[in-house]
């Protein structure tokens, strides 16, 4: 494992720095926007703009890479990101912040596509699962570290925006100095949404709903914290707890995924997410209980994304898995655009607790839909294929790489099963 990580450590370090810079500005939007007089609805539109840009970038960046190459695309988009981060405190207007967030989403999506292409190219069939898992850990650690970095200066000044810009700029050095020329980026043509739904209704609907959950967590948690009267330290701890839960609980839930009925586990995880949100709603008077609720909520949302991908693969032919990745990312992106807008509307109507109410309602909707689907198509744990943790922020390249890993694992399992059957047959004949 150390040998595998030794070949990609510079890429992973660069991604950690990028995630620190991006995580800082995501939280700063809510912390800074409230005192600047932005309404909750305005902040939700600003947040949603990021996911509009991200979805567009995931489609356009591969075309850009094919025209001018990985290095040029990465350097150009990274430079735009760094400049955009500095512009936020210069013109404090909702319309400009929305445009900047759209641009940052587009640039970051392109950066992900490029970096993930390099990572995928550096991995072999044998090491791809390890590399993708390390990439997931690097992203989560970056987001957690970003919340600590927010306490280094006053949120009302320029320093934190400048620091996030510097970190993003520094991230390019290890990546560009270590990366080899990448292969042509060929993201598989996505399976139509109708075909994807026909193969796995729960995977499709659940991924759409979960997009709303994760985007609301990522973009509206700091808005909630500011509206609830938290200081910068409390807001950063609250957001960090969400990503800490995602990092810590990914692995035990993945372990269970290979041993239990996967659809039943989806139901249980989403139900626990709904319960955590209900706890946040009812225990709003104490900051400690809110941290626990945030930890559990984040710990359910991120593994649920991986569970839904793995569950969808249980009903796909091996050759269809890469094609399904584009459809899953697209439907997730649509949900991610809707999530902050819906959260902002509810918070405008009922106050800060609308954050918990929206997330709890969506988790509950996934739970109920999973329960209904269990009455329509039975499945056993023995039919489930392998599980690999995938972060919801991943681009189509990482999701497709994960699908390739799933396909390879499925082929190995089929070959092992065939060999075992042949061996059993030979033993029966010899008797």
Secondary structure as UniProt FT lines:
FT   HELIX           2..6
FT   TURN            7..8
FT   HELIX           9..35
FT   TURN            36..37
FT   HELIX           40..68
FT   HELIX           70..87
FT   TURN            88..90
FT   HELIX           94..122
FT   TURN            125..127
FT   HELIX           128..149
FT   HELIX           150..152
FT   TURN            155..156
FT   HELIX           159..178
FT   HELIX           193..199
FT   HELIX           201..227
FT   TURN            228..229
FT   HELIX           232..257
FT   TURN            258..259
FT   HELIX           262..282
FT   TURN            283..285
FT   HELIX           287..313
FT   TURN            314..315
FT   HELIX           318..320
FT   HELIX           321..350
FT   TURN            352..353
FT   HELIX           354..374
FT   TURN            375..376
FT   HELIX           381..383
FT   TURN            392..393
FT   HELIX           396..430
//
